[in-house]
Amino acid sequence: MQDVLILGGGIVGAGIARDAALRGLSVTLLEKRTVGWGTSSRSSRLIHGGIRYLEMGDIHLVHEALAERAILLRIAPHLVRPAPFLFVLDAREYWQWARVGVGVLLYRLLASGHGLGPHHPLTHDGLVTHEPLLGGAPLLGGALYQDARGDDIGLVRSNIEAAKAAGARVCEHTHAQVHVHSEGVSALLPGGKVISSRSLVLALGPWTDAVRREIGLPSLGLVSGTKGIHVTFSGERFPLRHAVALRHPDDARVMFCVPEPEHGRVLVGTTDTETTESPDHLTVGDADVAYLMRAVRHLFPALDLVEGDITGRWAGLRPLLRQQGATSGRTREHHLHQEGRVLTVAGGKLTTYRKMAEETVDGLGGILQQSLPPCRTADLPLP
Ligand SMILES: Cc1cc2nc3c(=O)[nH]c(=O)nc-3n(C[C@H](O)[C@H](O)[C@H](O)COP(=O)(O)OP(=O)(O)OC[C@H]3O[C@@H](n4cnc5c(N)ncnc54)[C@H](O)[C@@H]3O)c2cc1C
């Protein structure tokens, strides 16, 4: 009998497997496809507090995520690296000038001792000195702030490797039939083998509600995904040196253009739209690509980028907690739902996965009525 069965091998499931195994629990993780195949390989790859969440008043989330950013920079310097960002303001946005200046200073303050470098307002000339490609854009000015970029799928694989090294069993391409009962769960694997476990963790991102239905758990509607697409350009065609955060000229949504020299490309994203598409079959719509192209052409008119210059495109579904309101205004906080021996982890971000995993494993201690050793994932380096 296992202590924990985890369904879902995204960043959250991988983080939980590592933490639980390090605390001495016997763990099996089942992933329907390959680890990281879902949302965790389709993010904007920012390890960030989320400067735009300050506008939503989500101070707690920003503070927590900035603390996690500091931890990931320390334990995974090969996968997460500091990145200075320029927040640019369109000439029409003069009334935002003071607001952005205060915003980046607050961001610095919330990062406490982990600010990573200078945060301050910039004039138009100051912006262009940092990033000459901005010279042709109708900009008022902006601000310099510090964040980090991460390798999302690299973080998943690294957590899986560390989980296995700590004794966890990880089965990919495994869609089990799971039966929940009062003593725990049993999972019938495709080959006919049965795994019994004293507890079940659902770390299923945007698949959460569908799989809960599949295994007969009450339908709670925990997650409501919004679709985000990214496109890439080659570094030669789009020789951006500095990461840029901008407001889209159509609707003022914050989006990013981020150079990824290690991949020889610039990543542009993202969108945030309601969708009825299944996370198994997401599509990159023409309208979404056109939306990103309008922003890029507005900010970098001299490059004359066209859709034919796009070298890559993909879509992901954010596993956001179900809430009323505009898509981009929904919280990125997470929630742990317990029913008997089942824990469902919903919401969250790539950046906060470690904290989500820690809270989940703390919760497992209660379910298993076991006093577990303290979490060590904030200190142990990732492989
Ligand atoms: C466009 C976009 C941009 C983003 N940008 C950022 C960012 O810059 N920074 C940030 O911090 N966060 C970002 N996020 C959020 C972040 O990517 C997600 O919060 C995170 O990856 C979710 O991880 P997860 O493990 O919960 O879900 P997933 O990665 O989706 O993992 C769930 C897994 O469950 C598996 N599964 C499904 N059904 C079953 C089953 N029956 N049995 C077993 N396994 C099953 C799936 O195959 C999948 O691998 C972004 C998200 C999107 C969509």
The ligand as an ORCA input file, in Angstrom:
! r2SCAN-3c Opt
* xyz 0 1
  C      -0.327     31.037    -21.669
  C       0.156     30.805    -20.268
  C       1.200     31.543    -19.760
  C       1.639     31.340    -18.456
  N       2.713     32.020    -18.007
  C       3.167     31.842    -16.754
  C       4.333     32.502    -16.314
  O       4.994     33.205    -17.059
  N       4.726     32.315    -15.026
  C       4.030     31.524    -14.173
  O       4.423     31.452    -13.019
  N       2.936     30.820    -14.585
  C       2.503     30.958    -15.854
  N       1.422     30.244    -16.315
  C       0.735     29.333    -15.399
  C       1.450     27.995    -15.272
  O       1.939     27.574    -16.532
  C       0.490     26.958    -14.696
  O      -0.085     27.455    -13.514
  C       1.177     25.637    -14.375
  O       1.980     25.199    -15.447
  C       0.122     24.582    -14.066
  O       0.758     23.382    -13.743
  P      -0.084     22.117    -13.305
  O       0.864     21.062    -12.907
  O      -1.140     22.541    -12.338
  O      -0.907     21.706    -14.630
  P      -0.395     20.980    -15.961
  O       0.978     21.364    -16.314
  O      -1.443     21.206    -16.989
  O      -0.354     19.444    -15.553
  C      -1.492     18.623    -15.468
  C      -1.116     17.245    -16.029
  O      -2.175     16.321    -15.775
  C      -2.122     15.365    -16.816
  N      -3.372     14.602    -16.814
  C      -4.590     14.956    -17.293
  N      -5.491     13.975    -17.066
  C      -4.836     12.982    -16.416
  C      -5.219     11.718    -15.884
  N      -6.479     11.259    -15.985
  N      -4.278     10.961    -15.263
  C      -2.994     11.387    -15.170
  N      -2.581     12.582    -15.646
  C      -3.487     13.370    -16.252
  C      -1.886     16.211    -18.046
  O      -1.400     15.447    -19.134
  C      -0.895     17.248    -17.527
  O       0.452     16.878    -17.805
  C       0.991     30.392    -17.633
  C      -0.041     29.615    -18.155
  C      -0.438     29.800    -19.479
  C      -1.508     28.932    -20.056
*
